[in-house]
Amino acid sequence: MRIDKAFADGYTIVHKGLVCTTSIPSPTSKQKIKGLCLALEAMFTFVFWAMNTRTEYGFGGRFLCN
């Protein structure tokens, strides 16, 4: 995994933080909150480049760095 390689290269974790939180939803809004959490997870994964790719094009996020 990538984290194991980073530790082997001498990197350490110096800070951990909570990215997003929500209260326990009511039964009527549970499905909406689950959908929102899934969308946020996808957005954070894209923004923080949490996926590994074997191509030079990545997952379409390279244009954000130009």
N, CA, C, O and CB atoms as a CASP TS submission, in Angstrom:
PFRMAT TS
TARGET T0000
AUTHOR 0000-0000-0000
METHOD Language model
MODEL 1
PARENT N/A
ATOM      1  N   MET     1       0.841  -1.186   0.000  1.00  0.00           N
ATOM      2  CA  MET     1       0.000   0.000   0.000  1.00  0.00           C
ATOM      3  C   MET     1       0.880   1.241   0.000  1.00  0.00           C
ATOM      4  O   MET     1       2.057   1.182   0.353  1.00  0.00           O
ATOM      5  CB  MET     1      -0.953   0.003   1.216  1.00  0.00           C
ATOM      6  N   ARG     2       0.305   2.342  -0.393  1.00  0.00           N
ATOM      7  CA  ARG     2       1.070   3.579  -0.484  1.00  0.00           C
ATOM      8  C   ARG     2       1.513   4.091   0.876  1.00  0.00           C
ATOM      9  O   ARG     2       2.597   4.662   0.996  1.00  0.00           O
ATOM     10  CB  ARG     2       0.258   4.635  -1.181  1.00  0.00           C
ATOM     11  N   ILE     3       0.694   3.898   1.899  1.00  0.00           N
ATOM     12  CA  ILE     3       1.070   4.393   3.227  1.00  0.00           C
ATOM     13  C   ILE     3       2.269   3.634   3.770  1.00  0.00           C
ATOM     14  O   ILE     3       3.125   4.217   4.435  1.00  0.00           O
ATOM     15  CB  ILE     3      -0.110   4.275   4.200  1.00  0.00           C
ATOM     16  N   ASP     4       2.336   2.322   3.487  1.00  0.00           N
ATOM     17  CA  ASP     4       3.489   1.530   3.930  1.00  0.00           C
ATOM     18  C   ASP     4       4.766   2.012   3.262  1.00  0.00           C
ATOM     19  O   ASP     4       5.814   2.075   3.905  1.00  0.00           O
ATOM     20  CB  ASP     4       3.269   0.042   3.629  1.00  0.00           C
ATOM     21  N   LYS     5       4.693   2.350   1.988  1.00  0.00           N
ATOM     22  CA  LYS     5       5.866   2.865   1.274  1.00  0.00           C
ATOM     23  C   LYS     5       6.297   4.214   1.850  1.00  0.00           C
ATOM     24  O   LYS     5       7.492   4.481   1.982  1.00  0.00           O
ATOM     25  CB  LYS     5       5.565   3.002  -0.236  1.00  0.00           C
ATOM     26  N   ALA     6       5.337   5.053   2.188  1.00  0.00           N
ATOM     27  CA  ALA     6       5.674   6.353   2.770  1.00  0.00           C
ATOM     28  C   ALA     6       6.361   6.186   4.127  1.00  0.00           C
ATOM     29  O   ALA     6       7.334   6.881   4.420  1.00  0.00           O
ATOM     30  CB  ALA     6       4.409   7.215   2.920  1.00  0.00           C
ATOM     31  N   PHE     7       5.857   5.266   4.954  1.00  0.00           N
ATOM     32  CA  PHE     7       6.510   5.004   6.239  1.00  0.00           C
ATOM     33  C   PHE     7       7.913   4.464   6.028  1.00  0.00           C
ATOM     34  O   PHE     7       8.834   4.845   6.750  1.00  0.00           O
ATOM     35  CB  PHE     7       5.685   4.017   7.076  1.00  0.00           C
ATOM     36  N   ALA     8       8.094   3.581   5.049  1.00  0.00           N
ATOM     37  CA  ALA     8       9.419   3.027   4.761  1.00  0.00           C
ATOM     38  C   ALA     8      10.376   4.111   4.274  1.00  0.00           C
ATOM     39  O   ALA     8      11.583   4.017   4.499  1.00  0.00           O
ATOM     40  CB  ALA     8       9.316   1.912   3.714  1.00  0.00           C
ATOM     41  N   ASP     9       9.847   5.142   3.609  1.00  0.00           N
ATOM     42  CA  ASP     9      10.673   6.245   3.126  1.00  0.00           C
ATOM     43  C   ASP     9      10.971   7.274   4.213  1.00  0.00           C
ATOM     44  O   ASP     9      11.674   8.253   3.963  1.00  0.00           O
ATOM     45  CB  ASP     9       9.994   6.922   1.960  1.00  0.00           C
ATOM     46  N   GLY    10      10.439   7.057   5.421  1.00  0.00           N
ATOM     47  CA  GLY    10      10.766   7.943   6.526  1.00  0.00           C
ATOM     48  C   GLY    10       9.688   8.950   6.907  1.00  0.00           C
ATOM     49  O   GLY    10       9.889   9.737   7.832  1.00  0.00           O
ATOM     50  N   TYR    11       8.567   8.945   6.227  1.00  0.00           N
ATOM     51  CA  TYR    11       7.492   9.863   6.565  1.00  0.00           C
ATOM     52  C   TYR    11       6.781   9.389   7.828  1.00  0.00           C
ATOM     53  O   TYR    11       6.745   8.193   8.115  1.00  0.00           O
ATOM     54  CB  TYR    11       6.497   9.990   5.397  1.00  0.00           C
ATOM     55  N   THR    12       6.221  10.322   8.574  1.00  0.00           N
ATOM     56  CA  THR    12       5.447  10.004   9.766  1.00  0.00           C
ATOM     57  C   THR    12       4.138  10.786   9.742  1.00  0.00           C
ATOM     58  O   THR    12       4.019  11.792   9.042  1.00  0.00           O
ATOM     59  CB  THR    12       6.253  10.320  11.051  1.00  0.00           C
ATOM     60  N   ILE    13       3.173  10.323  10.499  1.00  0.00           N
ATOM     61  CA  ILE    13       1.904  11.038  10.638  1.00  0.00           C
ATOM     62  C   ILE    13       2.054  11.989  11.816  1.00  0.00           C
ATOM     63  O   ILE    13       2.302  11.557  12.941  1.00  0.00           O
ATOM     64  CB  ILE    13       0.689  10.048  10.845  1.00  0.00           C
ATOM     65  N   VAL    14       1.902  13.294  11.555  1.00  0.00           N
ATOM     66  CA  VAL    14       2.067  14.282  12.616  1.00  0.00           C
ATOM     67  C   VAL    14       0.744  14.914  13.025  1.00  0.00           C
ATOM     68  O   VAL    14       0.672  15.572  14.063  1.00  0.00           O
ATOM     69  CB  VAL    14       3.031  15.357  12.174  1.00  0.00           C
ATOM     70  N   HIS    15      -0.301  14.726  12.227  1.00  0.00           N
ATOM     71  CA  HIS    15      -1.585  15.329  12.555  1.00  0.00           C
ATOM     72  C   HIS    15      -2.702  14.503  11.935  1.00  0.00           C
ATOM     73  O   HIS    15      -2.596  14.052  10.794  1.00  0.00           O
ATOM     74  CB  HIS    15      -1.650  16.796  12.065  1.00  0.00           C
ATOM     75  N   LYS    16      -3.745  14.316  12.679  1.00  0.00           N
ATOM     76  CA  LYS    16      -4.954  13.683  12.167  1.00  0.00           C
ATOM     77  C   LYS    16      -6.104  14.625  12.456  1.00  0.00           C
ATOM     78  O   LYS    16      -6.136  15.261  13.509  1.00  0.00           O
ATOM     79  CB  LYS    16      -5.194  12.267  12.806  1.00  0.00           C
ATOM     80  N   GLY    17      -7.042  14.719  11.540  1.00  0.00           N
ATOM     81  CA  GLY    17      -8.176  15.604  11.749  1.00  0.00           C
ATOM     82  C   GLY    17      -9.454  15.028  11.180  1.00  0.00           C
ATOM     83  O   GLY    17      -9.436  14.145  10.322  1.00  0.00           O
ATOM     84  N   LEU    18     -10.550  15.541  11.669  1.00  0.00           N
ATOM     85  CA  LEU    18     -11.862  15.132  11.203  1.00  0.00           C
ATOM     86  C   LEU    18     -12.247  16.016  10.029  1.00  0.00           C
ATOM     87  O   LEU    18     -12.242  17.241  10.146  1.00  0.00           O
ATOM     88  CB  LEU    18     -12.920  15.215  12.340  1.00  0.00           C
ATOM     89  N   VAL    19     -12.578  15.413   8.910  1.00  0.00           N
ATOM     90  CA  VAL    19     -12.903  16.169   7.708  1.00  0.00           C
ATOM     91  C   VAL    19     -14.372  16.568   7.692  1.00  0.00           C
ATOM     92  O   VAL    19     -14.714  17.667   7.257  1.00  0.00           O
ATOM     93  CB  VAL    19     -12.567  15.358   6.461  1.00  0.00           C
ATOM     94  N   CYS    20     -15.226  15.696   8.157  1.00  0.00           N
ATOM     95  CA  CYS    20     -16.662  15.956   8.077  1.00  0.00           C
ATOM     96  C   CYS    20     -17.378  15.178   9.174  1.00  0.00           C
ATOM     97  O   CYS    20     -16.952  14.083   9.541  1.00  0.00           O
ATOM     98  CB  CYS    20     -17.220  15.573   6.677  1.00  0.00           C
ATOM     99  N   THR    21     -18.450  15.733   9.691  1.00  0.00           N
ATOM    100  CA  THR    21     -19.248  15.048  10.704  1.00  0.00           C
ATOM    101  C   THR    21     -20.716  15.426  10.546  1.00  0.00           C
ATOM    102  O   THR    21     -21.045  16.438   9.927  1.00  0.00           O
ATOM    103  CB  THR    21     -18.747  15.395  12.127  1.00  0.00           C
ATOM    104  N   THR    22     -21.579  14.615  11.104  1.00  0.00           N
ATOM    105  CA  THR    22     -23.008  14.891  11.096  1.00  0.00           C
ATOM    106  C   THR    22     -23.629  14.256  12.325  1.00  0.00           C
ATOM    107  O   THR    22     -23.093  13.296  12.879  1.00  0.00           O
ATOM    108  CB  THR    22     -23.679  14.366   9.799  1.00  0.00           C
ATOM    109  N   SER    23     -24.748  14.791  12.742  1.00  0.00           N
ATOM    110  CA  SER    23     -25.454  14.179  13.859  1.00  0.00           C
ATOM    111  C   SER    23     -26.234  12.964  13.357  1.00  0.00           C
ATOM    112  O   SER    23     -26.388  12.781  12.149  1.00  0.00           O
ATOM    113  CB  SER    23     -26.403  15.203  14.542  1.00  0.00           C
ATOM    114  N   ILE    24     -26.715  12.152  14.261  1.00  0.00           N
ATOM    115  CA  ILE    24     -27.495  10.978  13.866  1.00  0.00           C
ATOM    116  C   ILE    24     -28.810  11.464  13.264  1.00  0.00           C
ATOM    117  O   ILE    24     -29.559  12.187  13.922  1.00  0.00           O
ATOM    118  CB  ILE    24     -27.750  10.019  15.089  1.00  0.00           C
ATOM    119  N   PRO    25     -29.097  11.080  12.033  1.00  0.00           N
ATOM    120  CA  PRO    25     -30.304  11.600  11.373  1.00  0.00           C
ATOM    121  C   PRO    25     -31.575  10.920  11.883  1.00  0.00           C
ATOM    122  O   PRO    25     -31.544   9.817  12.428  1.00  0.00           O
ATOM    123  CB  PRO    25     -30.197  11.416   9.860  1.00  0.00           C
ATOM    124  N   SER    26     -32.675  11.611  11.687  1.00  0.00           N
ATOM    125  CA  SER    26     -33.970  11.018  12.007  1.00  0.00           C
ATOM    126  C   SER    26     -34.275   9.941  10.971  1.00  0.00           C
ATOM    127  O   SER    26     -33.719   9.967   9.873  1.00  0.00           O
ATOM    128  CB  SER    26     -35.099  12.102  12.043  1.00  0.00           C
ATOM    129  N   PRO    27     -35.140   9.009  11.302  1.00  0.00           N
ATOM    130  CA  PRO    27     -35.458   7.942  10.330  1.00  0.00           C
ATOM    131  C   PRO    27     -35.986   8.464   8.994  1.00  0.00           C
ATOM    132  O   PRO    27     -35.777   7.833   7.957  1.00  0.00           O
ATOM    133  CB  PRO    27     -36.480   7.002  10.926  1.00  0.00           C
ATOM    134  N   THR    28     -36.667   9.608   9.011  1.00  0.00           N
ATOM    135  CA  THR    28     -37.215  10.134   7.757  1.00  0.00           C
ATOM    136  C   THR    28     -36.147  10.739   6.850  1.00  0.00           C
ATOM    137  O   THR    28     -36.316  10.767   5.631  1.00  0.00           O
ATOM    138  CB  THR    28     -38.267  11.176   8.056  1.00  0.00           C
ATOM    139  N   SER    29     -35.047  11.223   7.431  1.00  0.00           N
ATOM    140  CA  SER    29     -33.997  11.845   6.604  1.00  0.00           C
ATOM    141  C   SER    29     -32.763  10.964   6.467  1.00  0.00           C
ATOM    142  O   SER    29     -31.745  11.413   5.940  1.00  0.00           O
ATOM    143  CB  SER    29     -33.593  13.186   7.194  1.00  0.00           C
ATOM    144  N   LYS    30     -32.832   9.724   6.928  1.00  0.00           N
ATOM    145  CA  LYS    30     -31.661   8.844   6.916  1.00  0.00           C
ATOM    146  C   LYS    30     -31.118   8.616   5.507  1.00  0.00           C
ATOM    147  O   LYS    30     -29.906   8.678   5.306  1.00  0.00           O
ATOM    148  CB  LYS    30     -32.010   7.510   7.549  1.00  0.00           C
ATOM    149  N   GLN    31     -31.976   8.356   4.536  1.00  0.00           N
ATOM    150  CA  GLN    31     -31.523   8.087   3.171  1.00  0.00           C
ATOM    151  C   GLN    31     -30.890   9.326   2.533  1.00  0.00           C
ATOM    152  O   GLN    31     -29.910   9.208   1.797  1.00  0.00           O
ATOM    153  CB  GLN    31     -32.695   7.601   2.314  1.00  0.00           C
ATOM    154  N   LYS    32     -31.435  10.499   2.806  1.00  0.00           N
ATOM    155  CA  LYS    32     -30.851  11.730   2.262  1.00  0.00           C
ATOM    156  C   LYS    32     -29.456  11.968   2.826  1.00  0.00           C
ATOM    157  O   LYS    32     -28.539  12.340   2.094  1.00  0.00           O
ATOM    158  CB  LYS    32     -31.754  12.935   2.567  1.00  0.00           C
ATOM    159  N   ILE    33     -29.299  11.751   4.127  1.00  0.00           N
ATOM    160  CA  ILE    33     -28.000  11.956   4.765  1.00  0.00           C
ATOM    161  C   ILE    33     -26.987  10.934   4.256  1.00  0.00           C
ATOM    162  O   ILE    33     -25.821  11.268   4.049  1.00  0.00           O
ATOM    163  CB  ILE    33     -28.130  11.862   6.297  1.00  0.00           C
ATOM    164  N   LYS    34     -27.425   9.688   4.054  1.00  0.00           N
ATOM    165  CA  LYS    34     -26.517   8.673   3.512  1.00  0.00           C
ATOM    166  C   LYS    34     -26.042   9.062   2.117  1.00  0.00           C
ATOM    167  O   LYS    34     -24.868   8.886   1.792  1.00  0.00           O
ATOM    168  CB  LYS    34     -27.206   7.299   3.471  1.00  0.00           C
ATOM    169  N   GLY    35     -26.938   9.586   1.295  1.00  0.00           N
ATOM    170  CA  GLY    35     -26.561  10.044  -0.041  1.00  0.00           C
ATOM    171  C   GLY    35     -25.598  11.213   0.012  1.00  0.00           C
ATOM    172  O   GLY    35     -24.640  11.273  -0.759  1.00  0.00           O
ATOM    173  N   LEU    36     -25.852  12.143   0.922  1.00  0.00           N
ATOM    174  CA  LEU    36     -24.960  13.289   1.086  1.00  0.00           C
ATOM    175  C   LEU    36     -23.575  12.844   1.537  1.00  0.00           C
ATOM    176  O   LEU    36     -22.569  13.337   1.026  1.00  0.00           O
ATOM    177  CB  LEU    36     -25.546  14.283   2.093  1.00  0.00           C
ATOM    178  N   CYS    37     -23.513  11.910   2.497  1.00  0.00           N
ATOM    179  CA  CYS    37     -22.221  11.408   2.974  1.00  0.00           C
ATOM    180  C   CYS    37     -21.456  10.695   1.862  1.00  0.00           C
ATOM    181  O   CYS    37     -20.237  10.830   1.764  1.00  0.00           O
ATOM    182  CB  CYS    37     -22.424  10.459   4.160  1.00  0.00           C
ATOM    183  N   LEU    38     -22.152   9.949   1.040  1.00  0.00           N
ATOM    184  CA  LEU    38     -21.510   9.275  -0.083  1.00  0.00           C
ATOM    185  C   LEU    38     -20.960  10.285  -1.087  1.00  0.00           C
ATOM    186  O   LEU    38     -19.853  10.116  -1.598  1.00  0.00           O
ATOM    187  CB  LEU    38     -22.499   8.330  -0.772  1.00  0.00           C
ATOM    188  N   ALA    39     -21.732  11.332  -1.367  1.00  0.00           N
ATOM    189  CA  ALA    39     -21.258  12.380  -2.276  1.00  0.00           C
ATOM    190  C   ALA    39     -20.040  13.103  -1.697  1.00  0.00           C
ATOM    191  O   ALA    39     -19.094  13.405  -2.425  1.00  0.00           O
ATOM    192  CB  ALA    39     -22.384  13.389  -2.562  1.00  0.00           C
ATOM    193  N   LEU    40     -20.060  13.380  -0.393  1.00  0.00           N
ATOM    194  CA  LEU    40     -18.913  14.038   0.243  1.00  0.00           C
ATOM    195  C   LEU    40     -17.682  13.150   0.218  1.00  0.00           C
ATOM    196  O   LEU    40     -16.570  13.625  -0.011  1.00  0.00           O
ATOM    197  CB  LEU    40     -19.246  14.420   1.684  1.00  0.00           C
ATOM    198  N   GLU    41     -17.881  11.856   0.454  1.00  0.00           N
ATOM    199  CA  GLU    41     -16.754  10.926   0.400  1.00  0.00           C
ATOM    200  C   GLU    41     -16.125  10.912  -0.987  1.00  0.00           C
ATOM    201  O   GLU    41     -14.900  10.908  -1.115  1.00  0.00           O
ATOM    202  CB  GLU    41     -17.204   9.514   0.786  1.00  0.00           C
ATOM    203  N   ALA    42     -16.953  10.905  -2.020  1.00  0.00           N
ATOM    204  CA  ALA    42     -16.438  10.931  -3.387  1.00  0.00           C
ATOM    205  C   ALA    42     -15.691  12.235  -3.669  1.00  0.00           C
ATOM    206  O   ALA    42     -14.640  12.228  -4.309  1.00  0.00           O
ATOM    207  CB  ALA    42     -17.584  10.751  -4.392  1.00  0.00           C
ATOM    208  N   MET    43     -16.235  13.348  -3.189  1.00  0.00           N
ATOM    209  CA  MET    43     -15.594  14.643  -3.418  1.00  0.00           C
ATOM    210  C   MET    43     -14.252  14.729  -2.695  1.00  0.00           C
ATOM    211  O   MET    43     -13.271  15.191  -3.278  1.00  0.00           O
ATOM    212  CB  MET    43     -16.513  15.781  -2.957  1.00  0.00           C
ATOM    213  N   PHE    44     -14.192  14.289  -1.429  1.00  0.00           N
ATOM    214  CA  PHE    44     -12.929  14.323  -0.688  1.00  0.00           C
ATOM    215  C   PHE    44     -11.898  13.383  -1.307  1.00  0.00           C
ATOM    216  O   PHE    44     -10.713  13.713  -1.348  1.00  0.00           O
ATOM    217  CB  PHE    44     -13.163  13.950   0.780  1.00  0.00           C
ATOM    218  N   THR    45     -12.321  12.237  -1.781  1.00  0.00           N
ATOM    219  CA  THR    45     -11.410  11.302  -2.440  1.00  0.00           C
ATOM    220  C   THR    45     -10.805  11.942  -3.680  1.00  0.00           C
ATOM    221  O   THR    45      -9.610  11.792  -3.938  1.00  0.00           O
ATOM    222  CB  THR    45     -12.142   9.998  -2.814  1.00  0.00           C
ATOM    223  N   PHE    46     -11.619  12.652  -4.446  1.00  0.00           N
ATOM    224  CA  PHE    46     -11.134  13.322  -5.656  1.00  0.00           C
ATOM    225  C   PHE    46     -10.209  14.485  -5.307  1.00  0.00           C
ATOM    226  O   PHE    46      -9.139  14.625  -5.900  1.00  0.00           O
ATOM    227  CB  PHE    46     -12.315  13.825  -6.500  1.00  0.00           C
ATOM    228  N   VAL    47     -10.609  15.317  -4.353  1.00  0.00           N
ATOM    229  CA  VAL    47      -9.831  16.511  -4.005  1.00  0.00           C
ATOM    230  C   VAL    47      -8.480  16.145  -3.398  1.00  0.00           C
ATOM    231  O   VAL    47      -7.474  16.782  -3.709  1.00  0.00           O
ATOM    232  CB  VAL    47     -10.617  17.388  -3.030  1.00  0.00           C
ATOM    233  N   PHE    48      -8.442  15.125  -2.533  1.00  0.00           N
ATOM    234  CA  PHE    48      -7.199  14.744  -1.879  1.00  0.00           C
ATOM    235  C   PHE    48      -6.413  13.699  -2.667  1.00  0.00           C
ATOM    236  O   PHE    48      -5.406  13.193  -2.172  1.00  0.00           O
ATOM    237  CB  PHE    48      -7.492  14.222  -0.499  1.00  0.00           C
ATOM    238  N   TRP    49      -6.843  13.370  -3.866  1.00  0.00           N
ATOM    239  CA  TRP    49      -6.154  12.420  -4.744  1.00  0.00           C
ATOM    240  C   TRP    49      -5.873  11.123  -3.998  1.00  0.00           C
ATOM    241  O   TRP    49      -4.732  10.661  -3.974  1.00  0.00           O
ATOM    242  CB  TRP    49      -4.838  13.025  -5.281  1.00  0.00           C
ATOM    243  N   ALA    50      -6.900  10.528  -3.388  1.00  0.00           N
ATOM    244  CA  ALA    50      -6.731   9.341  -2.558  1.00  0.00           C
ATOM    245  C   ALA    50      -6.745   8.046  -3.358  1.00  0.00           C
ATOM    246  O   ALA    50      -6.738   6.959  -2.780  1.00  0.00           O
ATOM    247  CB  ALA    50      -7.808   9.296  -1.516  1.00  0.00           C
ATOM    248  N   MET    51      -6.764   8.151  -4.680  1.00  0.00           N
ATOM    249  CA  MET    51      -6.770   6.949  -5.518  1.00  0.00           C
ATOM    250  C   MET    51      -5.445   6.838  -6.246  1.00  0.00           C
ATOM    251  O   MET    51      -4.827   7.850  -6.575  1.00  0.00           O
ATOM    252  CB  MET    51      -7.946   6.975  -6.529  1.00  0.00           C
ATOM    253  N   ASN    52      -5.014   5.635  -6.494  1.00  0.00           N
ATOM    254  CA  ASN    52      -3.771   5.383  -7.205  1.00  0.00           C
ATOM    255  C   ASN    52      -4.111   4.942  -8.626  1.00  0.00           C
ATOM    256  O   ASN    52      -5.011   4.126  -8.828  1.00  0.00           O
ATOM    257  CB  ASN    52      -2.906   4.308  -6.472  1.00  0.00           C
ATOM    258  N   THR    53      -3.402   5.472  -9.594  1.00  0.00           N
ATOM    259  CA  THR    53      -3.653   5.125 -10.984  1.00  0.00           C
ATOM    260  C   THR    53      -2.358   4.699 -11.649  1.00  0.00           C
ATOM    261  O   THR    53      -1.276   5.128 -11.249  1.00  0.00           O
ATOM    262  CB  THR    53      -4.283   6.305 -11.739  1.00  0.00           C
ATOM    263  N   ARG    54      -2.468   3.869 -12.645  1.00  0.00           N
ATOM    264  CA  ARG    54      -1.282   3.413 -13.383  1.00  0.00           C
ATOM    265  C   ARG    54      -1.109   4.162 -14.710  1.00  0.00           C
ATOM    266  O   ARG    54      -0.165   3.891 -15.452  1.00  0.00           O
ATOM    267  CB  ARG    54      -1.376   1.907 -13.648  1.00  0.00           C
ATOM    268  N   THR    55      -2.004   5.090 -15.010  1.00  0.00           N
ATOM    269  CA  THR    55      -1.899   5.833 -16.258  1.00  0.00           C
ATOM    270  C   THR    55      -1.343   7.220 -15.987  1.00  0.00           C
ATOM    271  O   THR    55      -1.335   7.682 -14.847  1.00  0.00           O
ATOM    272  CB  THR    55      -3.267   5.926 -16.958  1.00  0.00           C
ATOM    273  N   GLU    56      -0.884   7.873 -17.027  1.00  0.00           N
ATOM    274  CA  GLU    56      -0.362   9.224 -16.874  1.00  0.00           C
ATOM    275  C   GLU    56      -1.473  10.261 -16.788  1.00  0.00           C
ATOM    276  O   GLU    56      -1.213  11.416 -16.449  1.00  0.00           O
ATOM    277  CB  GLU    56       0.562   9.556 -18.024  1.00  0.00           C
ATOM    278  N   TYR    57      -2.703   9.869 -17.089  1.00  0.00           N
ATOM    279  CA  TYR    57      -3.815  10.816 -17.120  1.00  0.00           C
ATOM    280  C   TYR    57      -4.532  10.922 -15.787  1.00  0.00           C
ATOM    281  O   TYR    57      -5.298  11.865 -15.588  1.00  0.00           O
ATOM    282  CB  TYR    57      -4.796  10.421 -18.187  1.00  0.00           C
ATOM    283  N   GLY    58      -4.317   9.996 -14.871  1.00  0.00           N
ATOM    284  CA  GLY    58      -4.975  10.039 -13.595  1.00  0.00           C
ATOM    285  C   GLY    58      -6.461   9.786 -13.734  1.00  0.00           C
ATOM    286  O   GLY    58      -6.893   9.030 -14.604  1.00  0.00           O
ATOM    287  N   PHE    59      -7.232  10.413 -12.884  1.00  0.00           N
ATOM    288  CA  PHE    59      -8.680  10.250 -12.893  1.00  0.00           C
ATOM    289  C   PHE    59      -9.368  11.521 -13.349  1.00  0.00           C
ATOM    290  O   PHE    59     -10.509  11.769 -12.960  1.00  0.00           O
ATOM    291  CB  PHE    59      -9.181   9.853 -11.515  1.00  0.00           C
ATOM    292  N   GLY    60      -8.721  12.320 -14.149  1.00  0.00           N
ATOM    293  CA  GLY    60      -9.316  13.534 -14.671  1.00  0.00           C
ATOM    294  C   GLY    60      -9.065  14.747 -13.793  1.00  0.00           C
ATOM    295  O   GLY    60      -9.586  15.823 -14.088  1.00  0.00           O
ATOM    296  N   GLY    61      -8.294  14.618 -12.730  1.00  0.00           N
ATOM    297  CA  GLY    61      -8.063  15.742 -11.833  1.00  0.00           C
ATOM    298  C   GLY    61      -6.832  16.551 -12.163  1.00  0.00           C
ATOM    299  O   GLY    61      -6.579  17.584 -11.542  1.00  0.00           O
ATOM    300  N   ARG    62      -6.060  16.092 -13.138  1.00  0.00           N
ATOM    301  CA  ARG    62      -4.817  16.788 -13.481  1.00  0.00           C
ATOM    302  C   ARG    62      -5.063  18.231 -13.926  1.00  0.00           C
ATOM    303  O   ARG    62      -4.220  19.101 -13.708  1.00  0.00           O
ATOM    304  CB  ARG    62      -4.085  16.032 -14.580  1.00  0.00           C
ATOM    305  N   PHE    63      -6.216  18.484 -14.548  1.00  0.00           N
ATOM    306  CA  PHE    63      -6.511  19.828 -15.021  1.00  0.00           C
ATOM    307  C   PHE    63      -6.660  20.822 -13.865  1.00  0.00           C
ATOM    308  O   PHE    63      -6.547  22.030 -14.077  1.00  0.00           O
ATOM    309  CB  PHE    63      -7.779  19.813 -15.860  1.00  0.00           C
ATOM    310  N   LEU    64      -6.911  20.331 -12.646  1.00  0.00           N
ATOM    311  CA  LEU    64      -7.031  21.231 -11.488  1.00  0.00           C
ATOM    312  C   LEU    64      -5.697  21.839 -11.098  1.00  0.00           C
ATOM    313  O   LEU    64      -5.662  22.891 -10.460  1.00  0.00           O
ATOM    314  CB  LEU    64      -7.616  20.485 -10.300  1.00  0.00           C
ATOM    315  N   CYS    65      -4.606  21.201 -11.465  1.00  0.00           N
ATOM    316  CA  CYS    65      -3.272  21.661 -11.051  1.00  0.00           C
ATOM    317  C   CYS    65      -2.638  22.607 -12.053  1.00  0.00           C
ATOM    318  O   CYS    65      -1.529  23.083 -11.813  1.00  0.00           O
ATOM    319  CB  CYS    65      -2.360  20.479 -10.840  1.00  0.00           C
ATOM    320  N   ASN    66      -3.278  22.890 -13.134  1.00  0.00           N
ATOM    321  CA  ASN    66      -2.702  23.783 -14.158  1.00  0.00           C
ATOM    322  C   ASN    66      -2.938  25.229 -13.823  1.00  0.00           C
ATOM    323  O   ASN    66      -2.523  26.112 -14.572  1.00  0.00           O
ATOM    324  CB  ASN    66      -3.284  23.481 -15.529  1.00  0.00           C
TER
END
